[in-house]
Amino acid sequence: MPTGANVHSSPAVAANAEGEEIEVLESTEVLPAAPEDQWKSLFDKYDPESSGFISTERFRDLLEAHGSELDPHKLEVLLALADGNADGKICYQDFVNLVSPDYLKMSNKRSNSFRRAILQGSRQLKSSSLREEVGLGLSQRLVRHVAYETLPREVDRKWYFDSYTYCPPPWLILAITIAEMVVFVYYGLQLDRWVLQVSSPSFLKSPLPYHPQRRAQAWRYLSYIFMHAGIEHLGLNMAMQLLVGVPLEMVHGAARIGLIYLCGVLAGSLAVSVADMTAPVVGSSGGVYALVSAHLANVVMNWSGMKCQFKLFRMAMALVCMSVEFGRAVWLRFYPPAFPPCPNPSFVAHLGGVVVGLTLGVVVLQNYEQRLQEQSLFWIFFCVYALFVFCGIFWNIFAYSLLDVKLPPAP
């Protein structure tokens, strides 16, 4: 922003009669028209350590003292937007970014929650933290907890808390989990075995697990998630799937979470067909690890803004659970199979899920409510993923015969 330049406008939004389309307008409301040198001197004056930071309360006082005519509710949104990491401090560069035209254009593309909050001027966006609100019912406390678990910015948390209605409910992860339980119980009764079901000679005869001799049956690259090696395998996957997947689905919706989960599942089976060509695959670890790794990476990338309680302890526990489940899979893979020459299920699907979560999953979860088609990085990772799937298909068609791989007999 050039020296001596005035700030003339702030973003506002208007909606059509149905409230479905939002367009950016120029507002008559103005931020204080103070030169850059004057604002910088004010920041330096009110910052005792000369580090360029002032409190959000002091910034509000400065806006009011210099004749701002902003609506109080919109002012709270702007303050939340400036204080991106919700630490109660704003630096001069945050202010410059907030009022610069390029930043306003970027915000209009990036944050629907910001535009909707401006639109909903009557909505009370309190200056206090959402967590400090009292008198909430059980469902409201759950929504507030989910907001703090998954969203790093206070303005997004407040918008999510005000707008979430449990319609539709988080049905996708629950439906997948119930289906996995039903299938496990069915085969547990049929095989009369609940631990290490994979050691039963009839286990791989099911039409669900991936088997290299049955790789031409395309549905097996996805349906293997409903078969588990035993109750310990199912239990760990279900715990991580519900504890991480349900809150993520409540915030980001079934479409986004389903995309991450499905890509992790498919990447897991294709990775096994490339890196562990003779092994079968069972379990939902590919999809579960994609969700968990994407969430953990999002927490790390937005560490200062994440206000979930005991976040370091919770992250450590998640990593421990993932490590235990992965270690169990590695041990089982190299444990002598009960019915040679068929090997035990592969652990490579876990790694395929992690790679999807750290790439495509992070981009999908990174910006709350930003449309995926507007993110260039999403298309880059999606094209890379599509290329991997394309190469994996050709690998399965030609590589086994070209490399003369000796496969275990068909189940």
Residue pairs with C-beta under 8 A, 6 or more apart in sequence:
1 7
1 36
1 96
1 99
1 100
2 36
3 35
3 36
3 37
4 35
4 36
4 37
5 35
5 36
6 33
6 34
6 35
7 30
7 31
7 32
7 33
7 34
7 99
8 30
8 33
9 26
9 27
9 30
10 27
10 29
10 30
10 31
10 70
10 74
10 78
10 99
10 104
11 24
11 27
11 104
11 107
11 108
11 114
11 115
11 118
12 24
12 25
12 26
12 27
12 29
12 74
12 118
13 22
13 23
13 24
13 25
13 115
13 116
13 118
13 119
14 22
14 23
14 25
14 119
15 21
15 22
15 23
15 119
22 112
22 115
22 116
22 119
24 108
24 115
29 69
29 70
29 71
29 74
30 68
30 69
31 63
31 68
31 70
31 99
32 62
32 63
32 66
32 67
32 68
34 42
34 66
36 96
39 92
39 95
40 92
42 62
43 52
43 53
43 54
43 91
43 92
43 95
44 50
44 52
46 54
46 58
46 62
47 53
47 54
51 91
52 91
52 92
52 93
53 89
53 90
53 91
54 62
54 89
54 90
54 91
55 88
55 89
55 90
56 79
56 82
56 83
56 88
56 89
56 90
56 127
57 127
59 79
59 82
59 90
59 95
60 75
60 79
60 127
63 70
63 75
68 75
70 78
71 121
73 121
73 122
73 123
73 124
73 125
74 117
74 118
74 121
76 125
76 126
76 127
77 114
77 117
77 118
77 125
77 155
78 98
79 90
79 127
80 86
80 125
80 153
80 154
80 155
80 158
81 98
81 107
81 111
81 114
81 155
82 90
82 94
82 95
82 97
82 98
83 89
83 90
83 94
83 154
84 94
84 153
84 305
85 152
85 304
85 305
86 129
86 152
86 153
86 154
86 305
86 307
87 304
97 103
107 114
107 115
108 114
108 115
109 370
109 374
110 367
110 370
111 155
111 156
111 367
111 368
111 369
111 370
112 369
112 370
113 155
113 156
113 159
113 160
113 368
113 369
114 155
116 159
116 163
117 123
117 125
117 155
117 158
117 159
120 162
123 162
125 155
125 158
126 133
126 158
129 154
129 307
130 144
130 147
130 148
130 154
130 157
130 158
130 161
131 144
131 148
131 307
133 144
136 144
139 166
140 161
143 160
143 161
143 164
143 250
144 161
146 247
146 250
146 251
147 156
147 157
147 160
147 161
147 251
148 157
148 306
148 307
148 308
148 309
149 247
149 308
150 247
150 248
150 251
150 252
150 295
150 298
150 365
151 157
151 160
151 251
151 368
152 298
152 302
152 305
152 306
153 305
153 368
156 368
156 369
160 251
160 368
164 250
168 254
170 246
170 249
170 250
170 254
171 254
172 249
172 254
172 257
172 258
172 261
173 241
173 242
173 245
173 246
173 249
173 257
173 261
174 242
174 246
176 225
176 241
176 261
176 284
176 287
177 238
177 241
177 242
179 226
180 225
180 226
180 228
180 234
180 237
180 238
180 284
181 234
181 238
183 208
183 226
183 227
184 197
184 227
184 228
184 231
184 234
187 197
187 203
187 206
187 227
188 194
188 197
188 231
190 202
191 197
191 200
191 202
191 203
193 199
193 200
194 230
194 231
195 230
195 231
195 232
196 229
196 230
196 332
197 203
197 228
197 229
197 230
198 204
198 229
198 230
198 282
198 332
198 344
198 345
199 337
199 338
199 339
201 338
201 339
203 209
203 227
204 211
204 280
204 342
204 411
205 411
206 227
207 217
207 220
207 223
208 220
208 223
208 224
208 226
208 227
209 220
209 223
209 224
209 227
209 280
209 281
209 282
209 345
210 220
210 221
210 224
210 269
210 272
210 273
210 280
210 281
210 282
211 220
211 280
211 410
211 411
212 273
212 277
212 278
212 279
212 280
212 400
212 405
212 407
212 408
213 407
213 408
213 409
213 410
213 411
214 220
214 410
214 411
215 273
215 396
215 400
220 269
221 265
221 266
221 269
221 270
222 262
222 265
222 266
222 269
224 265
224 269
224 280
224 281
224 282
224 283
225 265
225 283
225 284
225 286
225 287
226 284
227 282
227 283
228 234
228 237
228 282
228 283
228 284
229 282
229 283
229 332
229 344
229 345
232 328
233 282
233 283
233 325
233 328
233 329
234 283
236 321
236 324
236 325
236 328
237 283
237 284
237 285
237 288
237 325
239 321
240 288
240 291
240 292
240 318
240 321
240 322
240 325
241 284
241 287
241 288
241 291
244 288
244 291
244 292
244 295
244 318
245 257
245 261
245 288
245 291
248 257
248 291
248 295
248 365
249 257
251 368
252 364
252 365
252 368
256 364
256 365
256 372
257 291
259 360
259 364
260 287
260 290
260 291
260 294
260 356
260 357
260 360
260 361
260 364
260 365
261 287
261 290
261 291
262 287
263 290
263 356
263 360
263 361
263 385
264 286
264 287
264 288
264 289
264 290
264 291
264 352
264 353
264 356
264 357
264 361
265 284
265 286
265 287
265 290
265 353
266 286
266 389
267 286
267 290
267 352
267 353
267 355
267 356
267 385
267 388
267 389
268 281
268 285
268 286
268 287
268 289
268 348
268 349
268 350
268 352
268 353
269 281
269 286
269 349
269 352
270 352
270 388
270 389
270 392
270 393
270 396
271 348
271 349
271 351
271 352
271 355
271 392
272 279
272 281
272 346
272 348
272 349
272 352
273 392
273 395
273 396
274 392
274 395
274 399
275 348
276 333
276 346
276 348
277 399
277 400
277 403
277 405
277 407
278 343
278 405
278 406
278 407
278 408
279 333
279 343
279 344
279 345
279 346
279 348
280 342
280 343
280 345
280 346
281 345
281 346
281 349
282 345
283 329
283 345
283 349
285 325
285 326
285 329
285 349
285 350
285 353
286 349
286 350
286 352
286 353
286 356
287 353
288 353
289 322
289 350
289 353
289 354
289 357
290 353
290 354
290 356
290 357
290 361
291 357
291 361
292 318
292 322
292 357
293 353
293 354
293 357
293 358
293 361
294 356
294 357
294 358
294 361
294 362
294 364
294 365
295 357
295 365
296 315
296 318
296 319
297 357
297 358
297 361
297 362
298 362
298 365
298 366
299 306
299 308
299 311
299 315
300 315
301 362
301 366
303 311
308 314
325 350
326 347
326 350
329 345
329 346
329 347
329 350
330 347
332 344
332 345
332 347
333 343
333 344
333 345
333 346
333 347
334 344
335 344
337 343
337 344
341 408
341 409
342 408
342 409
342 411
343 408
356 385
359 381
359 384
359 385
360 378
360 381
360 382
360 385
363 375
363 377
363 378
363 381
364 372
364 378
367 375
372 378
373 379
399 405
400 407
